[in-house]
Amino acid sequence: MDQVRSLMVLSENWTLRPELSISDVVDLAVAAEKVGVDGIMLSDHIVLGPSANADGEPENVRDYAAPGNQDPATPWPSPLVLLSAIAARTTTLRLVFGAIIAPLRHPLNTAKDLGTLDLLSKGRLIVIPTVSWHEEEFRALGVDFSKRGAILDEQLEIWKLAWSQDPVTFKGEHYAFDDVFVEPKAYRPTGPTLWFGGSSVHPALIRRMVEFGSGLNPFGAPTDSELAQLSSALVQAGRSMEEIEMVGGIRGRFNSAHDLADLDAAMDDSIEQLRQGYRTMCFKPSMFTDSVSEVPEICRRVTVGLNERLARLR
């Protein structure tokens, strides 16, 4: 049956939880699973530098933290640690590490960590690798920002090898090793599910999608032309868009710096995405409530409301 899957964004909900706590994030995920949410998403920063908010912070702090508008003092708990805790307390919830700034980490270390989490969750892990945008973060960790795309390309190759075979040998520009064993393997022989996203559907993203991807989670709305390019590249590789999970989202509109967004209006705005074939929709609860106790009801309304809107299109 054609249904919309809801995906709750757990990062950035600072207005819901102004005092930093880790366990309450896990509790929110458990509550979301109980009311039918399909998955949760946690994003990634290791450090932020002074220029993280160079483009100005959002007028309304409940809005998404886009590149260049993030307060450097914002807390970003380790997604790997939090997802592990959530995996241990849930059974069906998909766990989306979206997005992991992969070039900041060694690929063998990441392959081990992600594979272990996939094993722990019995195959519920989804990973969105990204090259990210914040040069100061790369500089602090000793990684060449200008080479981050090429680094990610090698990492994806290494992950694929590490999750599928032993021993593993790789010779590249950025990484080289001989006959290493990465054990235990992930829950699935192909490793965790990989999605890709970005501010546009550019050639590098298309190339990675074709070779490694099973989901597209863009930041923004790809044009018909961009999606046609992706479709054409998939067909040339013997694949099709039908294999790709299209991941969109609902986004609140704020009347002022202090107002909550209207959830029904945000879901109405998502109808065009549903018409285009998006069947997984992200939402951030703090856009629509300032109370942790209201989050389960927000989750229920999103799960029901999106499918009601899809039904109207049939």
Wavefront OBJ file of the C-alpha trace (Angstrom):
o trace
v 0.000 0.000 0.000
v 1.251 3.485 -0.900
v 1.850 5.250 2.421
v 3.845 8.208 3.699
v 6.555 7.423 6.220
v 7.249 10.110 8.818
v 10.779 10.865 9.990
v 11.273 12.983 13.127
v 14.330 15.233 13.240
v 15.795 15.039 16.756
v 18.676 17.482 16.285
v 18.150 21.220 16.838
v 15.123 20.952 19.129
v 16.684 23.376 21.617
v 13.470 25.338 22.270
v 11.859 22.117 23.477
v 14.749 21.256 25.749
v 16.723 24.417 26.700
v 18.680 22.534 29.342
v 20.942 20.002 27.669
v 19.999 16.425 28.415
v 20.798 13.258 26.544
v 18.233 10.862 27.968
v 15.291 13.047 26.954
v 16.306 12.763 23.292
v 16.157 8.994 23.640
v 12.777 9.287 25.371
v 11.418 11.349 22.458
v 12.478 8.639 20.017
v 10.798 5.939 22.100
v 7.596 7.999 22.277
v 7.681 8.583 18.509
v 7.910 4.856 17.788
v 4.874 4.187 19.982
v 2.653 6.513 17.918
v 3.720 5.197 14.515
v 6.644 7.381 13.447
v 8.813 5.407 11.027
v 12.207 6.853 11.887
v 14.280 9.512 13.599
v 17.167 11.601 12.294
v 20.226 12.971 14.086
v 22.770 15.246 12.455
v 26.441 15.876 13.040
v 29.060 18.419 13.981
v 32.246 17.644 15.878
v 33.175 21.291 16.457
v 31.984 24.679 15.210
v 34.176 27.706 14.637
v 33.403 31.404 15.083
v 32.146 31.772 11.505
v 29.421 29.144 11.847
v 26.831 31.932 12.023
v 28.490 34.227 9.479
v 25.245 34.507 7.505
v 23.216 35.366 10.582
v 21.171 33.121 12.807
v 17.546 32.270 11.978
v 15.072 34.998 12.898
v 13.034 32.336 14.666
v 15.213 29.913 16.615
v 12.734 27.100 15.904
v 13.697 27.123 12.212
v 16.205 24.732 10.674
v 19.907 25.433 11.202
v 21.123 25.914 7.639
v 24.777 26.254 6.611
v 26.188 29.534 7.867
v 23.441 30.390 10.352
v 24.391 28.194 13.303
v 25.357 29.563 16.704
v 28.886 28.220 17.369
v 27.884 27.439 20.970
v 25.053 25.131 19.899
v 25.446 21.686 21.513
v 25.745 18.791 19.064
v 25.834 15.519 21.048
v 27.424 12.544 19.308
v 24.827 11.022 16.964
v 26.572 7.660 17.116
v 26.210 7.496 20.899
v 22.593 8.689 20.855
v 21.583 6.371 18.021
v 23.101 3.445 19.897
v 21.014 4.286 22.962
v 17.896 4.664 20.813
v 18.596 1.350 19.068
v 18.712 -0.379 22.433
v 15.282 0.960 23.460
v 13.367 0.572 20.183
v 12.523 -2.273 17.830
v 11.082 -0.884 14.583
v 12.250 2.732 14.399
v 14.615 3.440 11.523
v 17.752 5.252 12.683
v 18.995 7.934 10.291
v 22.484 9.328 10.800
v 21.802 12.321 8.640
v 24.173 13.641 7.911
v 27.571 12.314 8.987
v 30.502 14.536 8.001
v 32.445 11.547 6.785
v 35.738 13.198 5.677
v 36.418 14.224 9.287
v 36.825 10.560 10.285
v 39.009 7.682 9.122
v 36.910 5.382 6.911
v 37.955 2.139 8.610
v 36.987 3.549 11.991
v 33.666 4.775 10.571
v 32.982 1.471 8.830
v 33.490 -0.338 12.147
v 31.273 2.080 14.107
v 28.453 2.182 11.557
v 28.590 -1.567 11.000
v 28.376 -2.205 14.730
v 25.383 0.125 15.066
v 23.675 -1.585 12.124
v 24.286 -4.912 13.842
v 22.975 -3.628 17.167
v 19.798 -2.277 15.532
v 19.275 -5.369 13.351
v 19.566 -3.477 10.092
v 17.670 -0.305 10.954
v 20.536 2.114 10.281
v 20.476 4.638 7.426
v 23.520 6.841 6.794
v 23.678 10.110 4.846
v 27.346 10.904 4.136
v 28.139 14.549 3.464
v 31.152 16.751 2.776
v 29.499 19.558 4.771
v 30.192 23.272 4.532
v 32.151 24.582 7.546
v 35.829 25.066 6.715
v 36.856 25.883 10.283
v 35.627 22.460 11.423
v 37.863 20.759 8.863
v 40.817 22.955 9.792
v 40.433 22.130 13.491
v 40.532 18.405 12.727
v 43.426 18.632 10.280
v 41.473 17.713 7.127
v 41.940 19.551 3.829
v 38.603 21.249 3.151
v 39.338 21.608 -0.559
v 39.746 17.838 -0.966
v 36.701 16.741 1.020
v 34.779 15.513 -2.035
v 37.631 13.305 -3.224
v 38.129 12.049 0.336
v 34.455 11.074 0.590
v 34.624 9.210 -2.727
v 37.463 7.029 -1.423
v 35.669 6.513 1.867
v 32.543 5.213 0.152
v 34.638 2.668 -1.729
v 36.342 1.592 1.490
v 33.035 1.249 3.375
v 31.673 -0.969 0.628
v 34.722 -3.213 0.789
v 34.874 -3.279 4.591
v 31.215 -4.302 4.910
v 31.337 -7.007 2.253
v 34.655 -8.859 2.387
v 37.771 -9.862 4.312
v 40.586 -9.070 4.058
v 40.392 -5.554 2.615
v 43.101 -3.851 0.586
v 42.869 -0.322 -0.759
v 45.278 1.965 -2.582
v 44.144 5.534 -3.079
v 45.324 9.123 -2.927
v 44.121 9.650 0.632
v 44.052 6.137 2.140
v 46.119 3.005 1.651
v 46.220 -0.283 3.574
v 46.751 -3.987 2.944
v 44.897 -7.111 4.068
v 42.960 -5.751 7.043
v 39.962 -7.477 8.626
v 37.026 -5.301 9.732
v 34.943 -7.394 12.120
v 32.191 -7.819 13.038
v 30.415 -7.049 9.797
v 27.231 -4.988 9.590
v 23.856 -6.679 9.991
v 23.385 -6.639 6.215
v 26.097 -7.846 3.829
v 25.845 -4.588 1.884
v 26.172 -2.538 5.061
v 23.851 0.228 6.287
v 21.471 1.857 3.820
v 23.005 4.960 2.223
v 21.056 8.075 1.288
v 22.532 11.214 -0.239
v 21.471 14.845 -0.192
v 22.630 18.386 -0.687
v 21.551 21.836 -1.740
v 21.401 20.727 -5.374
v 21.461 17.545 -7.447
v 24.976 18.092 -8.770
v 27.139 15.666 -10.811
v 29.054 14.292 -7.797
v 25.814 13.569 -5.941
v 24.378 11.828 -9.002
v 27.517 9.711 -9.331
v 27.384 8.680 -5.656
v 23.660 7.987 -5.834
v 24.076 5.724 -8.838
v 26.879 3.678 -7.306
v 25.942 3.591 -3.630
v 22.605 5.265 -2.911
v 19.081 4.064 -2.267
v 17.563 7.338 -1.043
v 17.592 11.029 -1.987
v 17.191 13.588 0.817
v 17.784 17.042 -0.712
v 18.082 20.263 1.262
v 15.563 22.182 -0.780
v 13.515 21.206 -3.808
v 15.299 19.633 -6.813
v 14.057 20.834 -10.167
v 12.394 18.497 -12.638
v 15.506 18.833 -14.786
v 17.797 17.744 -11.940
v 15.625 14.738 -11.139
v 15.543 13.841 -14.829
v 19.355 13.851 -14.890
v 19.427 11.525 -11.896
v 16.854 9.240 -13.478
v 18.814 9.082 -16.724
v 22.052 8.223 -14.903
v 20.323 5.464 -12.939
v 18.843 3.954 -16.097
v 22.250 3.973 -17.778
v 23.574 1.982 -14.804
v 20.742 -0.534 -15.004
v 18.810 1.017 -12.138
v 15.685 3.186 -11.896
v 14.110 5.918 -9.789
v 11.684 3.319 -8.456
v 14.572 1.974 -6.355
v 15.149 5.382 -4.752
v 13.380 6.446 -1.566
v 12.440 10.092 -2.046
v 12.806 11.937 1.253
v 11.188 15.345 1.590
v 9.914 17.290 4.543
v 7.422 19.658 6.050
v 8.697 23.062 7.108
v 6.858 25.538 9.261
v 6.298 29.154 8.270
v 6.779 31.661 11.085
v 4.877 34.938 11.320
v 7.406 36.419 13.740
v 10.514 35.601 15.705
v 8.425 34.313 18.588
v 5.517 32.425 16.991
v 5.112 28.705 16.524
v 4.394 27.471 13.013
v 1.023 26.013 12.071
v 1.321 22.249 11.553
v -1.693 21.869 9.268
v -0.460 24.672 7.028
v 2.985 23.057 6.864
v 1.465 19.709 5.877
v -0.647 21.439 3.232
v 2.549 22.963 1.824
v 3.957 19.435 1.437
v 1.242 18.279 -0.962
v 3.324 19.181 -4.007
v 6.145 16.953 -2.741
v 3.670 14.104 -2.287
v 2.490 14.669 -5.849
v 6.114 14.424 -7.050
v 6.536 11.024 -5.403
v 8.089 11.832 -2.039
v 6.950 9.148 0.398
v 9.206 9.819 3.393
v 8.728 13.181 5.067
v 10.917 14.750 7.748
v 9.518 17.022 10.435
v 11.038 18.897 13.376
v 8.616 18.979 16.312
v 9.973 22.171 17.877
v 8.630 24.137 14.922
v 5.115 23.364 16.100
v 5.266 23.153 19.900
v 7.330 24.458 22.808
v 6.325 21.568 25.065
v 8.002 18.167 25.209
v 4.729 16.663 26.450
v 3.008 17.644 23.181
v 5.553 15.932 20.915
v 3.733 12.546 20.773
v 0.565 14.301 19.601
v 2.559 16.238 16.984
v 3.977 12.907 15.800
v 0.517 11.358 15.593
v -0.889 14.340 13.686
v 1.976 14.238 11.179
v 1.666 10.491 10.603
v -2.104 10.677 10.094
v -2.217 14.054 8.369
v 0.327 13.315 5.656
v -1.442 10.102 4.697
v -4.784 11.898 4.610
v -3.307 14.412 2.173
v -1.826 11.625 0.064
v -5.245 9.962 -0.096
v -6.729 13.167 -1.536
v -4.311 12.934 -4.475
v -5.498 9.487 -5.523
l 1 2 3 4 5 6 7 8 9 10 11 12 13 14 15 16 17 18 19 20 21 22 23 24 25 26 27 28 29 30 31 32 33 34 35 36 37 38 39 40 41 42 43 44 45 46 47 48 49 50 51 52 53 54 55 56 57 58 59 60 61 62 63 64 65 66 67 68 69 70 71 72 73 74 75 76 77 78 79 80 81 82 83 84 85 86 87 88 89 90 91 92 93 94 95 96 97 98 99 100 101 102 103 104 105 106 107 108 109 110 111 112 113 114 115 116 117 118 119 120 121 122 123 124 125 126 127 128 129 130 131 132 133 134 135 136 137 138 139 140 141 142 143 144 145 146 147 148 149 150 151 152 153 154 155 156 157 158 159 160 161 162 163 164 165 166 167 168 169 170 171 172 173 174 175 176 177 178 179 180 181 182 183 184 185 186 187 188 189 190 191 192 193 194 195 196 197 198 199 200 201 202 203 204 205 206 207 208 209 210 211 212 213 214 215 216 217 218 219 220 221 222 223 224 225 226 227 228 229 230 231 232 233 234 235 236 237 238 239 240 241 242 243 244 245 246 247 248 249 250 251 252 253 254 255 256 257 258 259 260 261 262 263 264 265 266 267 268 269 270 271 272 273 274 275 276 277 278 279 280 281 282 283 284 285 286 287 288 289 290 291 292 293 294 295 296 297 298 299 300 301 302 303 304 305 306 307 308 309 310 311 312 313 314
